[in-house]
């Protein structure tokens, strides 16, 4: 069946009252909204995804790079393409619980992440940070993780501002490979 572009939005049955808006469906985000894969408690054995990711292959776990104390992994629910996290292997909730070596490697991996993202995608800037505790917005408060979100001039357009939807042009597996290939080694 051949579809042609028209100036009229396509009428979709079952989406509520007819209006002038077209819908961009992102059903994969429902798992995040409903809290799928969230830990059931504060311990490392309570279903923590950051504790189970290192047991998987890099491809299956979306791991970009592994160090001695931390690893870099793509965010399953990214704010922007290439959004990754630097995560300690040890299950700790608070930044102050990291030892000196973990803190140093977390900082080093953050620098490497920025370099890899600039190399692979030409990122213009970054939002870097961690949310400490449920009250501060941590999606998984029981296991510390630092976000590295690449930004480009003009990357905030009508989709996230009006539609509260981010359009990601690349599959996570392809993004993982691109960043792993660009990851600077010590």
Secondary structure, DSSP 8 states (H G I E B T S, - for coil): ------SS----TTSSS--S------GGGHHHHTTTT--SSSSTTTT-HHHHGGGS-HHHHTEEEE-SSEEEEE-TT-SSTT-EEEEESS--SSGGGS-HHHHHHHHHHHHHHHHHHHHHH---EEEEE---SGGGT-TTTTS-EEEEEEE-TT---HHHHHS------S-HHHHHHHHHHH----
